[in-house]
Amino acid sequence: MKRRLTVAVRESALLGEGPTWDPASGRLIWVDILSSRVHTYDPADGRRTVMLAEQHAGAAKPRAGGGLVVNLRDGIGLYGPEPSRPFSWLVHDPVPGRRGNDAAVAPDGSLWAGSMRYDERYGGGALIRVAPGGTVTEAFTVTVGNGTGWSPDGRTMYYIDSATRRIDRFRTDGERIMDRATLATVERGAGVPDGLTVDADGCVWVALWDGAQLRRYTPRGELDRTVELPVQRPTACAFGGPGLRDLYITSARTGLARPRPLSGSLLVLPDAGQGVPGTPFAG
């Protein structure tokens, strides 16, 4: 019998985002974008750490050699692991009024990073691929660059530009994405698609901002499961914990006149399914 949703970390994050399991440390990494904080959580003992980033931090992912790659306001930054080099820019490309948002590491170790304008102006952001050495390739413009993930065989990439209300899919050979198509569209009134993760069955889990839900779509785009949540603005989800069986969910309280008590907390749905091992950034 599946266990009930519970609270992993009670927090008041303004814009919790980007949960990512780091198998090397056995910890979950997540960010509070608007507070410029990178959090870690160890479910084995409940220990937490909080690091203040240089700028608003849209996502933080583990690096193959240790440390973190972070999608910041003005580009892509690297943290550690060397004590003498706690921070450096891999890509420094400041654009007034724009910031980094969600990001994900592809099976080949590259980083796919989205951006957006603070005012959410149409077409004000971009989805870019960042090679381990820092070479940037822009895929296309976006409005609110959000969830990104890959099928278990790595041949399909899923992507969300929240302004479109769609979960899109692409055929991919690693470096390139091709043949864009719509997997599913979220109907108006049900919330806005935000972050996503893909499970071992190839199904896509999507957090619905202002929808208080997670949804699971099959590879054919059929709605397979709905999980009601005690927060109005869930932002993203990721499998973690022993065996990658537990589904962690970040949430936000920014912009809410009367946030629910758990808004901004990190939630967990134990034994939700089977996750796929992630790839650390190769840079």
N, C-alpha and C positions, 0 to 999 in steps of 0.2 A: 504493500500500500504506500502510495506516495505521501510524503510528509507535507505539512502546510508551510506556506510562506512565512518567513520570520525576519527579524532585523539582525543583520550582521554587524553594522556600525550605526549607532544612533548619532546623527550629525545634522547640522543646519547648513549644509552646503548651498550656496546661491545657485550654482549650476554644476552639479555633479555630473560627470561624464566619463566615457571611455574606459570601462572596466576591462582589465587584461590580466590573465593569469600568467605569472612568471614561474615556470617549473623549476628553474635553477634555485630560487629562494623559497619556493613554496608559499608565495604571497600573491595577493591580488593588488594590482596597481590601478588607481583611478585618480581623476583630477577634479578639482573645483575650478572651473575655467575663470570665472570672474574674481575669484579670490587669489588667483595665481598660485594655487597650492597643488602639490602632488602628494597623494596619500598612498600608503601601503597598509595592508591588513593581512595578518597571519591567522587563518582559521584554526590552526592547531592549538594556539595558546592565547589568541585574542590580541596579540601585540600589534600596535599601530605605530607608524611614523608619519610625519608631515614635513615636507620640504617646500620652502618658499621659492618659486621659480622667478626667473628674471622678469617675466611679463605674463600677461594672460596666457594660460596654457590649455590648448584645445585637446591635447591627447599626449600620453606618455607611454612609450613601449620599451621593453627590455632590448638591450644590445647583446650581440653574440659574445663579445668579450667582457661583458659587465657594464654597468651603468645604464643610462637611459637616452633615448632619442625623444625629443619633445617638439610638438607642433606649436610654436609660439606665435605671438602677435606679428612679429617681423620676420619670421622664417623658421628654419629647422635648427634646433640647438642640440648639442650633445652634453651630457653630464657624466663625469667620471669615466672609468672607475679610478683613474689615477688621482691621488690626493693633490698633486701639484697642478692638475688641470681639471678643476671641478666643472668648468663650463667653457664651451667654445661654440662658435657658429659653424654649422655645416653648410647652410644656405642662409644668407642674410639678404632679404628682399623686402624692405619695408614699403608699404603702400598706405598712405594716410586714410584712416577710416576703415581699414580692413584688419582682420585677425584670423589666425589659424583656428580650425574647428576639429572635427573628428578626423582620425587617421587610422590606418591599419597596415600591418606588414604582410606582404604577399609571400607565397610559398618560396619564391626565389630570393627572399631576404631584402627586397626593395621596400621602400615606404611609399604608400599612397596617401596623400594628405589633402584634405579639403580646406577651403577657406570661405569667408563670407564678410560682408560689410556689417559694421555694427548696426546700421540702419536697415539691414536686410534688403538693400536695393537690388532690383532684379539684375541678374548677371554680374553681380559685383565680386564674385569669388571665382575660384578655379579648383579643379582637381588636378593634382600633379603627381608624377611618379619621380621619386628621389632615389637614384642608384646609390649603392653603398659609398661610392667615392664623392657623392654630392652633385652629380650631373642631374639636371632637372629637365623633365619632359612634361609639357602641359597637355593633358588629355582633352579637356574642354572647359568652357566657362560654366559656372553654377551660380545659384543664388544663396542657398544654405547647404554647403557641402557636409554631408553627414555619413550614415552607416556604410561601411564597406566590408565585404567578406568574400570568401572563395568556397566553391564546392569542395567536397573531400578529395576529389581527383585533381583539383587545381585548374580545371579546364573552363570553369565558369566563374565570372566575377559578378557579384551583386553590389548595387550602389543605390544610395538614396540622396537625391537633392530634395530636401523637405518641401520646397516651394511647389514641386510638381505633384506631390501627394502619391508618388509612385515608388515601387521597388523595381528597379531596372536590372536587367541581366545582360552580360556581354560574353561572347566567346573570347578566350584569351590564350595566348601562347607564352605568357609570362611577362614579356615586356609590352606587348600591344594588346589593346582591347578592340573588339570588332563586333559587328552585327548586334547593335543595341536593340533590345526588345523589352516589353513590359512584362514583369512577372505578375504583379498585382497592383491595384490602385485602391487606396484607402478612401472610403466614401466620406463625404462631408458630414460633419457632426460626430464622427467617431474618433477624432483626434488627428494628429499629424505624424506621419512616420518619421522616426528619428534614427537612433542607432540600431544596429543589427548584429546578429551572430548566426553562424551556420553550424548545424549539428552533424553527427556522424551519419545520419540518414539522408543528409543533403537538404534538410528542411531549414527554412529561414525564419528565425525569431526576430521580431521587430517590436521596439518600444514605441508606444503611441503617446506623444506629447499632447497634453490636454485631453487624453482619452482614458487615462487611468487603467491602461491595459498593456499586456503583452499579447502578440499574436504569433502563431506559428503557421507558416505557409509551406506547402509541399513544393517540390521542384517543378510541379505543373501549375503552381499558382493557386492551388485550392486552400482555403482557410481550414486548417486542421485542428487548431486548438486556440482557446482564448483564456487568458489568466487575468482575472480582475485584481487590481492593485490598490493599496490604501494611500496612494499618492496621486495627485492629479497630473503631475508632469514627470513620468518616467522618461529617461533620456537614452539609455543604452543597456545592453546586457551581454554577458559573456559566461561561458562555462569555466569552472575552476574547482579547486579542492581535490581531494583524493579521487583519482580515476576520472577527473573532469566530469563529474556527475551533477554538480550543484550549479544552478544558474544564478549569477549575481546580477543585480539590477541597480543602476544609479538613478538618482532623481534630483529635481530642482525645486527651488522655492522662489526664484527670482520672478518678479512681476505679479505675484499673487497677493491680493489684498488680504486674504484670509487663508494662508497655507494650512494644509492638514498637518496634524502633529508630527508625522513622519517625513514630511516633505524635506528633501535634502539629505535623507539617510541612504545608506547602502543596504539593500534588501537581498535576501537569498531564498531561492526556491530549491530545497534539497531534493536530490534524486529526480531532477526534472527531465533527464535524458542523458545522452552521451555526447560530450564535446569532442572536438578535433584538436589535437595538439597544435599550438601556434608555432610560428617561426620567429625568432628574434631578428632584429634589424642587423644586417651584416656589416654595417659601417661602424 
